[in-house]
Amino acid sequence: MPLLGAVIKQGLKLSSQIRLRFRSPAYYQKKELRNLMKKAENTAFGKKFNFSAILASPDPISEFQDNVPIYNYNSIFEEWWHRCLAEEKDVCWPGHVKYFALSSGTSEAASKHIPVTSEMVKSLRKASIRQIITLGKYDLPASTFEKGILWLGGSTDLKRHGGYYEGDVSGISARRTPIWFQKYYKPGKKISKEKDWNIKLEEITKEAHKWDIGIITGVPSWVQLLMEKVIAHYNLKTIHDIWPNLRVYAHGGVSFEPYRKGFDRFFSEKVHFIEMYPASEGFFAFQYEPNVHYMKLIVDNGIFYEFIPFNDENFDSAGEVRPTAKAVTIEKAENNKDYALLLSTCAGAWRYMIGDVIRFVDVEHANIIISGRTKHFLSLVGEHLSVDNMNKAIEHLSQVLDIEIPEYMVTGIPYEGTFAHQWYLGTNKAFDVDKARKILDDKLKEVNDDYAVERISALKDVFVQAVPSEYFYEFMTQKGKMGGQNKFPRVMKSTQAEEWKSFLAGKI
């Protein structure tokens, strides 16, 4: 009888049932903004934008929005964060910034340096604990809570530059795990330091038979590669042949739907898939109960959110925010509408546009889904094709044709005087390309009315090309973007699309 596991499970169950007096998300958000500005009012940023006066005003939120501009990474780095890298203190947050998360996302060539303060590390840890507590709502054996937790993240061997360290945000977090957690943490300190992802996966594979894993967390593409390596290395039928107690997979970073079919074949026992929303800038949301397809936004953990309606009025065709764009706070947001996310955080981000697009399922309870990226959509002729639309079409296609499509990409091409869409589907199973084209096209017409209209006129055609799955990972490797914080873009435009086409030309 796993006594410790039973105690932990009961404790989590009780914790998940505790209900504090309900306050609206807007209440907590007003409180968070006030706390953030109060903390930062004597920084260079706080002085320039007169946080003291804003705090004393009758409507601090409106004053904050009227006086502080919207920033993207380039603008906030050029004006403010470069000073943090120069080890200047009290720039956007009190004190020196000791850690910077390196993030290149899906489209930028150079690494971004995202400040990670001590307060943000605490925020990340608090959010993780809250997610763990929700496991009490799942039908899990008590033994699960005594098993190892495989955290497939970035290297903990951070690079030092003078007075600060830089690396993957997951590596920063893992480096500072509490002592009590280290007993359960896998792959352990030695392997976690490895910077080369190919070597790291090989080392994990070699050690896999020594561990009893109950929970795995990581980006789907890299977890899938690891599963395939472990199963092949030990000549297994499923991952449960080596980790029989695996019951939970917590995933984030990209939509899980294109990977779901591929993951099903890895398991012979029921595994709970739990979605989370972490990023280099913070931990924003997580799935808080079983059998739902949305996450709860964390509204009381050192982050203030704003939402820019993602439409032609606020964004141009390249996904750049217009100077006239206006953001709303959570109490003015509406269900079933897409919003570009703005953040003000305890790491010194202020009105920072992260590039993600979210959609509220239930504003009252702060329930959201991630619907795409501001620059990862296609609207060549007004079709307004989002990543959410694409994921639904790919999931449908994989089910109809019974094929796994873990990676895909779509780009716009000139065609017959207007435009067409070119799809690249990552799969190692042969399929009827013409049939796939029709299935994709029909599904997109079903989920997107604008697409259906434009397919009658300006959007002339849809083309599909099958590409071996490994080519997607090879391309990322060539670009120096191996690892958990790097995701293959679902949409490519201009130069990036040409680089991909040149890469394929050299392979085919």
Beta strands, then each sheet from edge to edge (+ up, - down):
strand 1: 99-103
strand 2: 112-116
strand 3: 148-151
strand 4: 159-161
strand 5: 164-167
strand 6: 185-186
strand 7: 213-217
strand 8: 248-251
strand 9: 272-279
strand 10: 282-286
strand 11: 295-297
strand 12: 303-309
strand 13: 338-345
strand 14: 352-362
strand 15: 367-373
strand 16: 407-415
strand 17: 418-426
strand 18: 459-467
sheet 1: 2+ 1- 5- 4+
sheet 2: 6+ 3+ 7+ 8+ 9+ 10- 11+ 15- 14+ 13- 12+
sheet 3: 16+ 17- 18-
end
